[in-house]
Amino acid sequence: MTHLTDVVVVGGGQAGLAAGYHLRRLGVEFVILDAQAAAGGAWQHTWDSLRLFSPAAYSSLPGRIMPAQQEETYPDAGHVVSYLADYEQRYELPVVRHVRVAGVHRDGELLRVETDSGTWQARAVVSATGTWGRPFIPVVSGNFDGEQLHTVNYRSAEDFAEQRVVVVGGGNSGAQIAADLAYKTDLTWATARPPRYLPDDIDGRALFDAATARRRALDAGRADTGGVAALGDIVAVPPVRQARDAGLLVAAPMFSRLTQDGVEWADGTKVRADVIIWCTGFRPALSHLAPLGLRGARGHIPTQGTRAAGEPRLHLLGYGDWTGPASATLIGVGRPARDAAREVAELLRA
């Protein structure tokens, strides 16, 4: 079965909903295709103790301030899922799920979106699939006979009580998961460089401002401010601060190889492990765009703002700073979503 619409938004998480909000305000006909079975995007699959970096009021999508979570300054993932579900219903966004997009193809004056539930033809596509579906694990020599997980598989410290756990990664997920495990496991935390904590009073709003200032400087031809990376790698949310201040977050350098029962450093030091958890980030989930042949360096699709440089009918939203300052965050995705929607509306009027 083939459906016809003006715009297909691929992905019903925070970026897709923000795009839908602005498209609705502009009177554009669109549909949001979401692979998830329920509302909430990737937030419904995170670990139990995850907390936002910012208070609710500074973690909101356009048009609707996130309500505060009772007795929690930094809301948990369940609160975010509830907020996104309410947001979708409040603005009556046309989300169709459980629909997995297999490929986006050029089809004359239209783009053809092939899915496991039929075909959509549209004059424009907004890709908002994020990165959660493409976890990255670096190649390390050696073989480990124990269990290996990525951030996407971690749920609770209770699952690893009394076990020997190696957490790899010096970013926010690594620090939060290491802090979660520090009280119940024999923990080794390995990072490529010494952990860089942001000042304790900095939260997600300050990070958004830093990312925005960097983008404005680059667009104006001024010196690179460094953005968020210049401030540090880890937002010191309360659980991380508590574990750090208790002396439980002591990072070791990155090991050089895996062994059958653990990991080993270049100097011969070894640590035995039952589990290795790789908190080593993600890559953009862009396989559905492969038929368009747009992939550039580092797996990114070159963009001008959010618009694909090689296909003006395609916009990419929410993958990181290369598709808008802080666009992979709740508070940051609103502006690039607005810009993308406006450009799409102009394209449709042409």
One Martini backbone bead per residue (centre of mass of N, CA, C, O) as a GRO file, in nm:
protein
  350
    1MET     BB    1   0.097   0.035   0.022
    2THR     BB    2   0.034   0.380  -0.071
    3HIS     BB    3   0.141   0.692   0.055
    4LEU     BB    4   0.048   1.047   0.066
    5THR     BB    5   0.271   1.326   0.137
    6ASP     BB    6   0.469   1.591   0.216
    7VAL     BB    7   0.585   1.466   0.499
    8VAL     BB    8   0.849   1.268   0.638
    9VAL     BB    9   0.909   1.148   0.962
   10VAL     BB   10   1.193   0.986   1.100
   11GLY     BB   11   1.098   0.956   1.405
   12GLY     BB   12   0.948   0.965   1.760
   13GLY     BB   13   1.118   1.137   1.915
   14GLN     BB   14   1.222   1.439   2.011
   15ALA     BB   15   1.291   1.537   1.721
   16GLY     BB   16   1.029   1.451   1.577
   17LEU     BB   17   0.835   1.617   1.759
   18ALA     BB   18   0.956   1.895   1.703
   19ALA     BB   19   0.900   1.888   1.403
   20GLY     BB   20   0.592   1.847   1.427
   21TYR     BB   21   0.524   2.107   1.571
   22HIS     BB   22   0.622   2.301   1.341
   23LEU     BB   23   0.459   2.183   1.107
   24ARG     BB   24   0.182   2.233   1.231
   25ARG     BB   25   0.210   2.548   1.254
   26LEU     BB   26   0.252   2.560   0.920
   27GLY     BB   27   0.041   2.354   0.776
   28VAL     BB   28   0.169   2.076   0.735
   29GLU     BB   29   0.175   1.777   0.580
   30PHE     BB   30   0.219   1.484   0.796
   31VAL     BB   31   0.440   1.213   0.911
   32ILE     BB   32   0.525   0.982   1.178
   33LEU     BB   33   0.780   0.737   1.186
   34ASP     BB   34   0.791   0.464   1.427
   35ALA     BB   35   0.970   0.188   1.563
   36GLN     BB   36   0.828   0.203   1.810
   37ALA     BB   37   0.572   0.082   2.032
   38ALA     BB   38   0.618   0.356   2.194
   39ALA     BB   39   0.641   0.623   2.361
   40GLY     BB   40   0.985   0.793   2.411
   41GLY     BB   41   1.194   0.659   2.272
   42ALA     BB   42   1.504   0.597   2.413
   43TRP     BB   43   1.412   0.650   2.713
   44GLN     BB   44   1.274   0.351   2.747
   45HIS     BB   45   1.598   0.213   2.744
   46THR     BB   46   1.727   0.297   2.996
   47TRP     BB   47   1.859   0.335   3.286
   48ASP     BB   48   1.728   0.364   3.603
   49SER     BB   49   1.935   0.612   3.714
   50LEU     BB   50   1.882   0.815   3.515
   51ARG     BB   51   1.970   1.163   3.462
   52LEU     BB   52   1.935   1.464   3.403
   53PHE     BB   53   2.127   1.768   3.363
   54SER     BB   54   1.845   1.913   3.410
   55PRO     BB   55   1.595   2.075   3.478
   56ALA     BB   56   1.288   2.059   3.349
   57ALA     BB   57   1.265   2.359   3.235
   58TYR     BB   58   1.560   2.279   3.073
   59SER     BB   59   1.395   2.005   2.917
   60SER     BB   60   1.234   2.128   2.663
   61LEU     BB   61   1.005   2.150   2.432
   62PRO     BB   62   0.830   2.309   2.218
   63GLY     BB   63   0.544   2.464   2.393
   64ARG     BB   64   0.639   2.259   2.648
   65ILE     BB   65   0.683   2.238   2.970
   66MET     BB   66   0.837   2.053   3.187
   67PRO     BB   67   0.747   1.906   3.449
   68ALA     BB   68   0.805   1.855   3.755
   69GLN     BB   69   0.955   1.631   3.968
   70GLN     BB   70   0.893   1.492   4.246
   71GLU     BB   71   1.175   1.541   4.441
   72GLU     BB   72   1.323   1.626   4.155
   73THR     BB   73   1.554   1.807   3.990
   74TYR     BB   74   1.645   1.551   3.817
   75PRO     BB   75   1.504   1.380   3.596
   76ASP     BB   76   1.393   1.089   3.487
   77ALA     BB   77   1.322   0.880   3.228
   78GLY     BB   78   1.021   0.831   3.295
   79HIS     BB   79   0.943   1.132   3.286
   80VAL     BB   80   1.016   1.174   2.990
   81VAL     BB   81   0.822   0.972   2.867
   82SER     BB   82   0.564   1.109   2.972
   83TYR     BB   83   0.614   1.378   2.830
   84LEU     BB   84   0.622   1.273   2.535
   85ALA     BB   85   0.340   1.149   2.535
   86ASP     BB   86   0.190   1.413   2.600
   87TYR     BB   87   0.296   1.579   2.363
   88GLU     BB   88   0.178   1.408   2.136
   89GLN     BB   89  -0.121   1.446   2.230
   90ARG     BB   90  -0.153   1.754   2.259
   91TYR     BB   91  -0.062   1.793   1.932
   92GLU     BB   92  -0.163   1.568   1.749
   93LEU     BB   93   0.050   1.372   1.642
   94PRO     BB   94   0.119   1.174   1.346
   95VAL     BB   95   0.181   0.872   1.470
   96VAL     BB   96   0.343   0.578   1.334
   97ARG     BB   97   0.318   0.254   1.482
   98HIS     BB   98   0.527  -0.001   1.405
   99VAL     BB   99   0.774   0.151   1.199
  100ARG     BB  100   1.017   0.046   0.964
  101VAL     BB  101   1.273   0.195   0.794
  102ALA     BB  102   1.459   0.094   0.508
  103GLY     BB  103   1.417   0.336   0.280
  104VAL     BB  104   1.539   0.617   0.085
  105HIS     BB  105   1.412   0.739  -0.230
  106ARG     BB  106   1.429   0.835  -0.541
  107ASP     BB  107   1.113   0.967  -0.718
  108GLY     BB  108   1.166   1.205  -0.877
  109GLU     BB  109   0.982   1.455  -0.713
  110LEU     BB  110   1.014   1.231  -0.502
  111LEU     BB  111   1.010   1.051  -0.196
  112ARG     BB  112   1.075   0.712  -0.106
  113VAL     BB  113   0.930   0.525   0.169
  114GLU     BB  114   1.043   0.230   0.294
  115THR     BB  115   0.861  -0.029   0.466
  116ASP     BB  116   0.707  -0.279   0.678
  117SER     BB  117   0.411  -0.095   0.613
  118GLY     BB  118   0.494   0.033   0.347
  119THR     BB  119   0.445   0.328   0.141
  120TRP     BB  120   0.594   0.653   0.111
  121GLN     BB  121   0.517   0.969  -0.037
  122ALA     BB  122   0.734   1.266  -0.070
  123ARG     BB  123   0.867   1.597  -0.079
  124ALA     BB  124   0.981   1.534   0.218
  125VAL     BB  125   1.248   1.467   0.464
  126VAL     BB  126   1.284   1.382   0.816
  127SER     BB  127   1.562   1.288   0.998
  128ALA     BB  128   1.512   1.128   1.350
  129THR     BB  129   1.694   0.857   1.469
  130GLY     BB  130   1.961   0.903   1.584
  131THR     BB  131   2.189   0.673   1.798
  132TRP     BB  132   2.092   0.428   1.978
  133GLY     BB  133   2.096   0.207   1.729
  134ARG     BB  134   2.440   0.274   1.730
  135PRO     BB  135   2.652   0.122   1.891
  136PHE     BB  136   2.989   0.167   2.018
  137ILE     BB  137   3.282  -0.051   1.976
  138PRO     BB  138   3.592  -0.090   2.017
  139VAL     BB  139   3.894  -0.212   1.911
  140VAL     BB  140   4.034  -0.487   2.098
  141SER     BB  141   4.261  -0.685   2.184
  142GLY     BB  142   4.156  -0.992   2.225
  143ASN     BB  143   3.989  -1.218   2.470
  144PHE     BB  144   3.663  -1.250   2.630
  145ASP     BB  145   3.460  -1.474   2.832
  146GLY     BB  146   3.273  -1.281   2.923
  147GLU     BB  147   3.064  -1.019   2.963
  148GLN     BB  148   2.930  -0.794   2.708
  149LEU     BB  149   2.842  -0.446   2.712
  150HIS     BB  150   2.633  -0.177   2.661
  151THR     BB  151   2.464   0.089   2.751
  152VAL     BB  152   2.192  -0.027   2.621
  153ASN     BB  153   2.202  -0.290   2.835
  154TYR     BB  154   2.178  -0.121   3.083
  155ARG     BB  155   2.001  -0.098   3.413
  156SER     BB  156   2.139  -0.236   3.690
  157ALA     BB  157   2.329  -0.300   3.971
  158GLU     BB  158   2.178  -0.560   4.063
  159ASP     BB  159   2.285  -0.740   3.818
  160PHE     BB  160   2.609  -0.703   3.960
  161ALA     BB  161   2.631  -0.810   4.230
  162GLU     BB  162   2.957  -0.892   4.337
  163GLN     BB  163   3.098  -0.814   4.084
  164ARG     BB  164   3.336  -0.784   3.823
  165VAL     BB  165   3.369  -0.450   3.688
  166VAL     BB  166   3.411  -0.297   3.365
  167VAL     BB  167   3.431   0.044   3.282
  168VAL     BB  168   3.404   0.217   2.964
  169GLY     BB  169   3.438   0.558   2.994
  170GLY     BB  170   3.457   0.940   3.016
  171GLY     BB  171   3.165   1.007   3.017
  172ASN     BB  172   2.849   1.027   3.123
  173SER     BB  173   2.777   0.726   3.114
  174GLY     BB  174   3.027   0.620   3.258
  175ALA     BB  175   2.992   0.782   3.523
  176GLN     BB  176   2.701   0.692   3.596
  177ILE     BB  177   2.751   0.383   3.595
  178ALA     BB  178   2.987   0.379   3.791
  179ALA     BB  179   2.829   0.508   4.025
  180ASP     BB  180   2.614   0.285   4.042
  181LEU     BB  181   2.836   0.041   4.092
  182ALA     BB  182   3.029   0.125   4.335
  183TYR     BB  183   2.847  -0.013   4.582
  184LYS     BB  184   2.812  -0.337   4.449
  185THR     BB  185   3.105  -0.356   4.324
  186ASP     BB  186   3.399  -0.448   4.152
  187LEU     BB  187   3.548  -0.161   4.036
  188THR     BB  188   3.648  -0.062   3.699
  189TRP     BB  189   3.766   0.252   3.557
  190ALA     BB  190   3.805   0.325   3.212
  191THR     BB  191   4.009   0.584   3.052
  192ALA     BB  192   4.163   0.769   2.805
  193ARG     BB  193   4.131   1.000   3.019
  194PRO     BB  194   4.108   1.201   3.251
  195PRO     BB  195   3.861   1.314   3.416
  196ARG     BB  196   3.621   1.581   3.316
  197TYR     BB  197   3.476   1.798   3.520
  198LEU     BB  198   3.235   1.992   3.565
  199PRO     BB  199   3.114   2.220   3.724
  200ASP     BB  200   2.868   2.175   3.962
  201ASP     BB  201   2.684   2.432   3.837
  202ILE     BB  202   2.663   2.276   3.570
  203ASP     BB  203   2.430   2.239   3.307
  204GLY     BB  204   2.243   2.198   3.025
  205ARG     BB  205   2.208   2.501   2.968
  206ALA     BB  206   2.511   2.570   2.947
  207LEU     BB  207   2.568   2.373   2.715
  208PHE     BB  208   2.383   2.503   2.509
  209ASP     BB  209   2.520   2.780   2.510
  210ALA     BB  210   2.800   2.677   2.419
  211ALA     BB  211   2.710   2.551   2.148
  212THR     BB  212   2.588   2.810   2.029
  213ALA     BB  213   2.841   2.992   2.042
  214ARG     BB  214   3.010   2.818   1.854
  215ARG     BB  215   2.832   2.830   1.601
  216ARG     BB  216   2.836   3.141   1.572
  217ALA     BB  217   3.141   3.170   1.541
  218LEU     BB  218   3.176   2.992   1.289
  219ASP     BB  219   2.968   3.144   1.106
  220ALA     BB  220   3.145   3.425   1.152
  221GLY     BB  221   3.467   3.343   1.148
  222ARG     BB  222   3.554   3.271   1.421
  223ALA     BB  223   3.684   3.144   1.677
  224ASP     BB  224   3.702   2.855   1.839
  225THR     BB  225   3.553   2.786   2.159
  226GLY     BB  226   3.483   2.451   2.196
  227GLY     BB  227   3.250   2.444   2.368
  228VAL     BB  228   3.179   2.182   2.561
  229ALA     BB  229   3.472   2.059   2.552
  230ALA     BB  230   3.599   2.306   2.714
  231LEU     BB  231   3.457   2.224   2.998
  232GLY     BB  232   3.409   1.907   2.950
  233ASP     BB  233   3.271   1.560   2.998
  234ILE     BB  234   3.126   1.586   3.294
  235VAL     BB  235   2.830   1.588   3.455
  236ALA     BB  236   2.772   1.665   3.803
  237VAL     BB  237   2.565   1.484   3.913
  238PRO     BB  238   2.476   1.380   4.216
  239PRO     BB  239   2.573   1.076   4.196
  240VAL     BB  240   2.857   1.153   4.095
  241ARG     BB  241   2.946   1.335   4.326
  242GLN     BB  242   2.916   1.129   4.553
  243ALA     BB  243   3.116   0.916   4.446
  244ARG     BB  244   3.356   1.103   4.412
  245ASP     BB  245   3.366   1.220   4.714
  246ALA     BB  246   3.397   0.908   4.824
  247GLY     BB  247   3.623   0.768   4.628
  248LEU     BB  248   3.475   0.572   4.388
  249LEU     BB  249   3.599   0.753   4.137
  250VAL     BB  250   3.859   0.576   3.995
  251ALA     BB  251   4.064   0.618   3.730
  252ALA     BB  252   4.186   0.435   3.467
  253PRO     BB  253   4.351   0.362   3.223
  254MET     BB  254   4.357   0.236   2.928
  255PHE     BB  255   4.362  -0.055   2.809
  256SER     BB  256   4.527  -0.286   2.568
  257ARG     BB  257   4.378  -0.566   2.657
  258LEU     BB  258   4.232  -0.870   2.636
  259THR     BB  259   4.126  -1.134   2.840
  260GLN     BB  260   3.971  -1.410   2.943
  261ASP     BB  261   3.947  -1.267   3.263
  262GLY     BB  262   3.998  -0.960   3.130
  263VAL     BB  263   4.249  -0.708   3.174
  264GLU     BB  264   4.533  -0.525   3.010
  265TRP     BB  265   4.823  -0.356   3.043
  266ALA     BB  266   5.126  -0.255   2.916
  267ASP     BB  267   5.274  -0.324   3.210
  268GLY     BB  268   5.096  -0.603   3.301
  269THR     BB  269   4.850  -0.525   3.424
  270LYS     BB  270   4.576  -0.691   3.597
  271VAL     BB  271   4.216  -0.757   3.557
  272ARG     BB  272   3.948  -0.904   3.676
  273ALA     BB  273   3.637  -1.021   3.507
  274ASP     BB  274   3.284  -1.059   3.437
  275VAL     BB  275   3.241  -0.758   3.323
  276ILE     BB  276   3.187  -0.547   3.030
  277ILE     BB  277   3.124  -0.191   2.994
  278TRP     BB  278   3.044   0.002   2.709
  279CYS     BB  279   3.088   0.367   2.720
  280THR     BB  280   3.139   0.453   2.373
  281GLY     BB  281   2.892   0.528   2.223
  282PHE     BB  282   2.783   0.661   1.899
  283ARG     BB  283   2.609   0.643   1.592
  284PRO     BB  284   2.450   0.728   1.328
  285ALA     BB  285   2.119   0.642   1.217
  286LEU     BB  286   2.152   0.597   0.844
  287SER     BB  287   2.070   0.344   0.666
  288HIS     BB  288   1.800   0.459   0.528
  289LEU     BB  289   1.995   0.667   0.342
  290ALA     BB  290   2.178   0.502   0.144
  291PRO     BB  291   2.026   0.530  -0.140
  292LEU     BB  292   2.132   0.844  -0.170
  293GLY     BB  293   2.449   0.880  -0.145
  294LEU     BB  294   2.563   1.095   0.118
  295ARG     BB  295   2.800   0.991   0.254
  296GLY     BB  296   3.065   1.092   0.454
  297ALA     BB  297   3.259   1.176   0.681
  298ARG     BB  298   3.225   0.974   0.958
  299GLY     BB  299   2.919   0.907   0.847
  300HIS     BB  300   2.832   1.171   0.753
  301ILE     BB  301   2.609   1.416   0.635
  302PRO     BB  302   2.624   1.677   0.461
  303THR     BB  303   2.546   2.012   0.581
  304GLN     BB  304   2.301   2.291   0.580
  305GLY     BB  305   2.241   2.276   0.866
  306THR     BB  306   1.981   2.042   0.812
  307ARG     BB  307   2.051   2.024   0.518
  308ALA     BB  308   2.127   1.838   0.265
  309ALA     BB  309   2.364   1.900   0.031
  310GLY     BB  310   2.264   1.651  -0.183
  311GLU     BB  311   1.945   1.695  -0.060
  312PRO     BB  312   1.694   1.932  -0.031
  313ARG     BB  313   1.459   1.717   0.078
  314LEU     BB  314   1.664   1.679   0.322
  315HIS     BB  315   1.655   1.638   0.679
  316LEU     BB  316   1.859   1.667   0.979
  317LEU     BB  317   1.779   1.557   1.325
  318GLY     BB  318   1.955   1.504   1.635
  319TYR     BB  319   2.285   1.410   1.599
  320GLY     BB  320   2.415   1.696   1.652
  321ASP     BB  321   2.599   1.974   1.579
  322TRP     BB  322   2.582   1.912   1.261
  323THR     BB  323   2.240   1.957   1.317
  324GLY     BB  324   2.278   2.146   1.558
  325PRO     BB  325   2.291   2.293   1.844
  326ALA     BB  326   2.224   2.055   2.068
  327SER     BB  327   2.020   1.849   1.898
  328ALA     BB  328   2.047   1.589   2.113
  329THR     BB  329   1.857   1.765   2.289
  330LEU     BB  330   1.582   1.882   2.428
  331ILE     BB  331   1.656   2.194   2.430
  332GLY     BB  332   1.816   2.198   2.138
  333VAL     BB  333   1.600   2.099   1.908
  334GLY     BB  334   1.405   2.337   1.851
  335ARG     BB  335   1.557   2.524   1.652
  336PRO     BB  336   1.626   2.324   1.420
  337ALA     BB  337   1.330   2.240   1.381
  338ARG     BB  338   1.230   2.514   1.291
  339ASP     BB  339   1.420   2.549   1.049
  340ALA     BB  340   1.337   2.296   0.896
  341ALA     BB  341   1.035   2.361   0.867
  342ARG     BB  342   1.073   2.623   0.708
  343GLU     BB  343   1.225   2.502   0.466
  344VAL     BB  344   1.007   2.303   0.387
  345ALA     BB  345   0.781   2.507   0.337
  346GLU     BB  346   0.931   2.655   0.109
  347LEU     BB  347   0.958   2.413  -0.078
  348LEU     BB  348   0.645   2.363  -0.112
  349ARG     BB  349   0.593   2.657  -0.241
  350ALA     BB  350   0.779   2.634  -0.509
   0.00000   0.00000   0.00000
